[in-house]
Amino acid sequence: MNPALIRPSQPGDETGAYYVCLKTGNFGADGEPFYLEDPEALGRLFVGPYLTYEPSYALILEDAEGVCGYALGALDSRRFYSRYDSDWRPKLCRQFPDPSGKAANYTRVQQVYSWYHHPDYTCPEPYELYPSHIHIDLLERAQGRGFGRRMLEQVLGNLRSDGSPGAHLGVSLANPSAQKFYTKLGFKELLKVGEGTDGCLYMGRAF
C-alpha cells in the first residue's frame, strides 16, 4: 500500500486533479469510458475554477503514482459562482458549443457542455448558515484509508477559521455510499432536487 501525502494545491496540479475527476466521474465510479472524446470535460467544471480562484481551500492527495485525490472548497458560494460566471464560463462557452437537440439524447460529454452554457448555482437555504461549499474525490486506491475524512475536516477547518458559519455540498442521489459518508461526518439533508441519476441531495454542516 503506497503511503500518501495531503498537501496544499500548487501550480501544475491541474492535470492530475482533472484525471481524478474523470476516474470518479460516473457517480463515484470510473467515468473514463464515457468521456473518451474529451477527458477534461468534467475537470474544467468541477476542479479548474477551485484551483484557480480558491486555492486556500484546495487540498491534494498524492502518492508515489501521482495525484490520487482532492478536496476543494469555496468560502462564499455566491461570490465564487459570480466570478466563475464572469471570468471562467465565457471561455468554456466560446470553445465548446451548446449541444442541440433533445437533452435526453446527449452523450455524457454533450451533457457537460450543456452545463457550461446552462449552469446550476443552487445554494440551499438558509444560505447565511451554510454559505461555503465543498467537494471531494479520491481514486479507488486511496479510498477506505481515512484520507477523505482528514481532507474534508482540514478544508472545513480552514473555512471555519476564515469566518464561515457552515458549509454545504451536493451529492448525486445515485451515490448512496457518498451520502452515508457525509452523514457520518455530521452533514444533514437540506434540499433534494430531481430524482434518479439526475437528482441531487444537498447536505449541510454547521460549524
VOMARVEX-80073 format. One record per atom (N, C-alpha, C, O): residue in three letters; x, z, y. Coordinates in steps of 0.1 Angstrom, whole numbers, plus 5000, padded with zeros to 4 digits. Last residue first. Layout:
REM VOMARVEX-80073
ALAXZY;...
//
This chain:
REM VOMARVEX-80073
PHE479251175249;PHE480451245248;PHE480251395252;PHE481251475252;ALA476851005228;ALA477151075240;ALA478451165238;ALA478751205227;ARG476450705213;ARG477050835211;ARG477450895225;ARG478150835232;GLY474250455199;GLY474950525210;GLY475450655206;GLY474950725197;MET473450125187;MET473650275185;MET474450335196;MET475250265202;TYR471349865180;TYR472249925190;TYR472250075188;TYR471150135186;LEU471149615156;LEU470849755158;LEU471849805168;LEU473149805166;CYS469849295154;CYS470949375158;CYS470449515161;CYS469349535167;GLY469148995134;GLY468849125140;GLY470049205144;GLY471049195138;ASP469648785119;ASP469648755133;ASP469348885141;ASP469448895153;THR469248865093;THR470648835097;THR470748805112;THR471848805118;GLY466449075101;GLY467349005091;GLY468748975097;GLY469249065104;GLU465349065135;GLU465249105121;GLU466249025113;GLU466648925117;GLY465249195169;GLY465249095159;GLY465149155145;GLY464749265143;VAL466749505177;VAL466349375182;VAL466349275171;VAL467349265163;LYS466549845184;LYS466649745174;LYS466049615179;LYS464849615184;LEU468250115199;LEU467449995201;LEU467649905189;LEU468749885184;LEU469550355191;LEU468950345204;LEU467950225206;LEU466950245212;GLU470650575166;GLU469850445169;GLU469250455183;GLU468650555187;LYS473750735171;LYS472350735167;LYS471750605172;LYS472150535181;PHE477050835159;PHE476150745166;PHE474750755161;PHE474450775149;GLY478750995144;GLY477851055154;GLY477050965162;GLY476451005172;LEU479950885123;LEU480850915134;LEU479950975146;LEU480550995157;LYS477950825105;LYS478850935102;LYS479750975114;LYS480251095114;THR477050605118;THR476250725118;THR477050845114;THR476850945120;TYR479050415113;TYR478850465127;TYR477950595127;TYR478250675135;PHE478650385085;PHE479950435090;PHE479750485104;PHE480250595107;LYS476150275084;LYS476350415078;LYS477650465083;LYS477750595086;GLN476550035096;GLN475650125102;GLN475850265096;GLN475850365104;ALA478349915077;ALA478849955091;ALA477850055098;ALA478350145105;SER476549885056;SER477749975054;SER478250015068;SER478750125069;PRO474649705065;PRO474249845064;PRO475449935062;PRO475350055066;ASN474449435080;ASN475649505077;ASN475349655075;ASN475749735084;ALA472249315090;ALA472749265077;ALA473949335073;ALA474549295062;LEU471949395115;LEU471049455106;LEU471449415091;LEU471049485082;SER475049445132;SER474149355125;SER473249435116;SER473749525109;VAL475449655160;VAL475849625146;VAL474749545139;VAL473549565141;GLY476849745190;GLY475849665183;GLY476249635169;GLY477449595168;LEU477250055208;LEU477749945201;LEU476549865194;LEU475449925193;HIS477950275236;HIS477050215226;HIS477850105219;HIS478950065223;ALA479050595249;ALA479250455246;ALA478250405236;ALA477650485228;GLY479350825277;GLY478950785263;GLY479150635261;GLY479350565271;PRO480350885302;PRO479550995295;PRO479150955281;PRO478651045273;SER483650825314;SER482350775307;SER481650885300;SER482250975294;GLY486050905325;GLY484850935331;GLY483550895325;GLY482450915330;ASP488350875311;ASP488250795323;ASP486850805329;ASP486450735338;SER487951015288;SER488951065298;SER488850995311;SER489151055322;ARG486150845275;ARG485750975280;ARG486651035291;ARG486251085301;LEU487950635268;LEU486750615277;LEU486250745283;LEU485950755295;ASN489650775252;ASN490150715264;ASN489050685274;ASN489150705286;GLY487950855231;GLY488650955239;GLY489150895252;GLY489050965262;LEU487250605221;LEU486250685227;LEU486850795235;LEU486350825246;VAL489850525211;VAL489150455221;VAL488150535228;VAL488050535241;GLN490050735191;GLN491050715202;GLN490450635214;GLN490650675225;GLU487950685174;GLU488050815181;GLU489050805193;GLU488750865204;LEU488650435165;LEU487450455173;LEU487550585181;LEU487150585193;MET490950495150;MET491050405162;MET489850425171;MET489950425183;ARG490050675131;ARG491050715140;ARG491150625153;ARG491250675164;ARG488150515117;ARG487750635124;ARG488750675134;ARG488450715145;GLY489850315107;GLY488750285116;GLY488350405124;GLY488150395136;PHE491750445090;PHE492150385103;PHE491050355113;PHE491150375125;GLY490950535066;GLY490850625077;GLY491250565091;GLY491150635101;ARG490950355046;ARG492150435047;ARG492150535059;ARG493150595063;GLY489050155043;GLY488950275034;GLY490150365035;GLY490450445026;GLN490949865051;GLN489749945051;GLN489850055041;GLN490650055032;ALA493149695051;ALA493249815059;ALA492049905059;ALA491950015065;ARG492449485036;ARG493549565031;ARG493749685039;ARG494449785035;GLU490349365050;GLU490049435038;GLU491149525034;GLU490949635029;LEU490749415086;LEU490849335074;LEU490649425061;LEU490849545062;LEU488349555108;LEU489549575100;LEU489549475089;LEU488549445082;ASP487049595141;ASP487049515129;ASP488449535122;ASP489449545128;ILE484849725165;ILE486049735157;ILE485949645145;ILE484849625140;HIS483749795199;HIS483549735186;HIS484949735178;HIS485949745185;ILE481849955226;ILE483049945217;ILE482649855205;ILE481549835202;HIS480950035260;HIS480649985246;HIS481949955239;HIS483049935245;SER479450265284;SER480650195278;SER480150135265;SER479050165260;PRO477050395291;PRO477550275299;PRO478650195292;PRO478850075294;TYR475050585282;TYR475850505273;TYR476350375280;TYR476150265275;LEU473650695303;LEU474150785293;LEU475150715284;LEU476050775278;GLU472750495319;GLU473550595325;GLU474150685315;GLU475150755318;TYR470950355302;TYR472250305304;TYR473250405310;TYR474450405307;PRO469050485276;PRO469350495291;PRO470750455294;PRO471650515289;GLU469050125268;GLU468750235277;GLU468750375269;GLU468650375257;PRO471649895259;PRO470449975256;PRO470350095266;PRO471250135272;CYS472249585271;CYS472749725272;CYS471549815270;CYS470649825278;THR472749245264;THR471949365262;THR472749495263;THR473749515257;TYR473648995271;TYR474249105277;TYR473449235275;TYR473349315284;ASP474248705255;ASP473348815254;ASP474148935260;ASP475148985254;PRO474548365268;PRO475048495264;PRO473948605263;PRO472948595270;HIS474548065263;HIS473348155265;HIS473748295260;HIS473248335249;HIS476947955260;HIS476147895270;HIS474947985273;HIS474347985284;TYR478048095238;TYR478848075251;TYR477948035262;TYR478148085274;TRP476048055220;TRP476248195226;TRP477148185238;TRP476948265248;SER476547805212;SER475347825219;SER475347965226;SER474847985237;TYR478947845198;TYR478947765211;TYR477747785219;TYR477747795231;VAL477847975176;VAL478748045185;VAL478847975199;VAL478848035209;GLN476447765165;GLN475747885169;GLN476547965179;GLN476048015189;GLN478447595158;GLN477447555168;GLN476747675174;GLN476447685185;VAL479547745137;VAL480347715149;VAL479447675161;VAL479647725172;ARG477447745118;ARG477947875124;ARG478747845137;ARG478547925147;THR475247475127;THR476247535119;THR476647675125;THR476247705136;TYR471747475134;TYR473047485138;TYR473947525127;TYR473547605118;ASN469047465128;ASN469947375121;ASN471347375125;ASN472147305120;ALA467847645145;ALA467747675130;ALA468647585122;ALA469047615111;ALA467847525169;ALA468847625166;ALA468947655151;ALA469947695146;LYS467547175171;LYS466947305168;LYS468047405164;LYS468947375156;GLY469447005197;GLY468647015185;GLY468147155183;GLY468247235191;SER472847065208;SER471447015210;SER470747025197;SER471347045186;PRO475247305220;PRO474647215209;PRO473247175213;PRO472447245220;ASP477047275249;ASP475947345243;ASP475347255232;ASP474947145235;PRO480647205245;PRO479247175250;PRO478147255242;PRO478347295231;PHE483447355255;PHE482547345243;PHE481147325246;PHE480447425251;GLN484547355280;GLN485347305268;GLN484447275256;GLN484747185248;ARG482747465297;ARG483347335300;ARG483947275288;ARG483947145286;CYS482347715285;CYS481147615286;CYS481647475289;CYS481147375285;LEU484747835288;LEU484247805274;LEU483147695275;LEU483147605267;LYS484847865315;LYS485847775308;LYS485447745294;LYS485647625290;PRO482748035320;PRO482647895325;PRO483747805318;PRO483447695316;ARG483548295308;ARG482548205302;ARG482548065307;ARG482347965299;TRP485348415326;TRP485748375313;TRP484848265307;TRP485248165302;ASP484348475352;ASP485748435350;ASP486048375337;ASP486948295336;SER481548545351;SER482148465363;SER483448405360;SER483848305365;ASP481148675327;ASP480248575331;ASP480848485342;ASP480648365342;TYR483148875327;TYR483148775317;TYR482348655321;TYR482748545319;ARG482149025349;ARG483448955350;ARG483548845339;ARG484048735342;SER479749115338;SER479749035351;SER481048955352;SER481048845356;TYR480549255317;TYR479849135314;TYR479749045327;TYR479748925326;PHE481849475330;PHE482649385321;PHE481849255319;PHE482449145320;ARG479749585344;ARG480849535352;ARG481649435343;ARG482049325347;ARG478249665322;ARG477649575331;ARG478749505340;ARG478649385342;SER479949855309;SER479549735302;SER479049625312;SER479349515311;ASP482750015317;ASP481449985323;ASP480949855318;ASP481449745322;LEU484750005297;LEU484350125303;LEU482950115309;LEU482150205307;ALA484949865265;ALA484849835279;ALA484249965286;ALA483250015281;GLY487149815236;GLY486149885244;GLY486049835258;GLY486949765263;LEU488149775202;LEU488049725216;LEU486949795223;LEU485949835217;ALA490449775176;ALA489249855182;ALA489349825197;ALA490349835204;TYR491549585148;TYR491549615163;TYR490349705165;TYR489349705158;GLY493849475122;GLY492649535127;GLY492749555142;GLY493749545148;CYS496149365114;CYS495149385104;CYS493849455109;CYS493049485101;VAL498949175122;VAL497849245127;VAL496749245117;VAL496349145111;GLY501349195094;GLY500849145107;GLY499649225112;GLY499349335106;GLU502449295072;GLU502049155071;GLU501449105084;GLU501248985086;ALA503049555078;ALA504149465075;ALA503749315075;ALA504549225077;ASP500449615102;ASP501249655091;ASP502349545089;ASP502549465098;GLU498549735130;GLU499449635125;GLU500249695113;GLU500649805113;LEU495849745151;LEU496349805139;LEU497249695132;LEU496849585130;ILE495449805185;ILE495749705175;ILE496249785163;ILE497049875164;LEU493049875211;LEU494049915201;LEU494249815190;LEU493249745186;ALA491949885243;ALA492249785232;ALA493349845223;ALA494449855228;TYR491649995268;TYR490750035257;TYR490849945245;TYR489849925237;SER493249865285;SER493350015284;SER492550065272;SER492850185268;PRO492449605287;PRO493549635278;PRO493749785276;PRO494349835266;GLU490149445296;GLU490049585293;GLU491149635284;GLU490949705273;TYR490649175299;TYR490049245310;TYR490049405308;TYR489949475318;THR492049075276;THR492349035289;THR491849125300;THR492649155309;LEU490849195254;LEU492349195255;LEU492749165269;LEU493749215274;TYR488249115260;TYR488649255259;TYR490149275261;TYR490549355268;PRO488148835257;PRO487848895270;PRO488249045271;PRO488649095282;GLY488948795229;GLY489748755240;GLY489448825253;GLY490348875260;VAL486848895212;VAL488148955213;VAL488848925226;VAL489249015233;PHE484448755211;PHE484448895208;PHE485748965209;PHE485849095207;LEU484948485220;LEU483848565225;LEU484048715223;LEU483748795232;ARG487148395207;ARG487048365221;ARG485948455228;ARG486048485240;GLY486648455180;GLY487548535188;GLY487548515203;GLY487748615210;LEU484848255172;LEU484348395173;LEU485348475182;LEU484848555190;ALA486548025172;ALA485248035179;ALA484848175182;ALA484448205193;GLU488847975159;GLU488948075170;GLU487648085177;GLU487548155188;PRO488447785139;PRO488647915135;PRO488648025146;PRO488548145144;ASP486547525137;ASP487047595149;ASP487247745145;ASP486347825148;GLU486047435111;GLU486247335122;GLU486747395135;GLU487247325144;LEU485747665096;LEU486847585094;LEU487147485105;LEU488247455108;TYR483847865095;TYR484447835108;TYR485647745107;TYR486547745115;PHE483147945070;PHE482047905079;PHE482547845092;PHE481847785100;PRO485348045057;PRO484747925052;PRO483647865061;PRO483347745060;GLU485948285073;GLU486748165074;GLU486048045069;GLU486147935075;GLY484648535072;GLY483948425078;GLY484648295078;GLY484148195083;ASP484448795049;ASP485248675053;ASP484448565059;ASP483548505052;ALA482249055062;ALA482948985052;ALA483748865057;ALA483648835069;GLY480849125085;GLY481849215079;GLY482749155068;GLY483849205065;PHE479348895089;PHE478649035087;PHE479649135081;PHE479249205072;ASN481748725089;ASN480448695081;ASN479848835078;ASN479748875066;GLY484148785101;GLY483048725109;GLY481848685101;GLY480948615107;THR486548875094;THR485448975093;THR484148915099;THR483148985101;LYS488248665099;LYS488148715085;LYS487148825083;LYS486848865071;LEU487948645127;LEU487548535118;LEU487248585104;LEU486248555098;CYS489148875136;CYS487748845139;CYS487148745130;CYS486048755125;VAL491748835126;VAL490948945121;VAL489448925124;VAL488648945115;TYR492348625143;TYR492348605129;TYR491548715122;TYR490748685113;TYR492448745168;TYR491448635165;TYR491248615150;TYR490148585145;ALA494648905164;ALA493348965165;ALA492248865163;ALA491148895157;GLY496748715162;GLY496448805151;GLY495048865152;GLY494348875142;THR496548595188;THR496448515175;THR496048605163;THR495148565156;GLU496748805207;GLU495548725206;GLU495448655192;GLU494448655186;ASP499048945211;ASP498248985201;ASP497048895198;ASP496348915188;GLY500448855234;GLY500748795221;GLY499948845209;GLY500148785198;PRO500649165251;PRO500549015252;PRO501048955239;PRO502049005233;GLN499049435233;GLN500149385241;GLN500049235241;GLN499349175233;SER497249745226;SER497449595226;SER498549555235;SER498849625245;PRO498750035212;PRO498049965223;PRO498249815221;PRO499249775216;ARG498550095176;ARG499250085189;ARG498450025199;ARG497449955196;ILE498950215144;ILE497950195155;ILE498750195168;ILE499450295171;LEU500450075116;LEU500650145129;LEU499550115138;LEU499149995140;ALA500650135081;ALA500150055092;ALA500350145105;ALA500250265104;PRO502250065049;PRO501950155060;PRO501450075072;PRO501949955073;ASN500749905021;ASN501549895033;ASN501250005043;ASN500050025046;MET500850004988;MET500050005000;MET500950005012;MET501750095014;
//
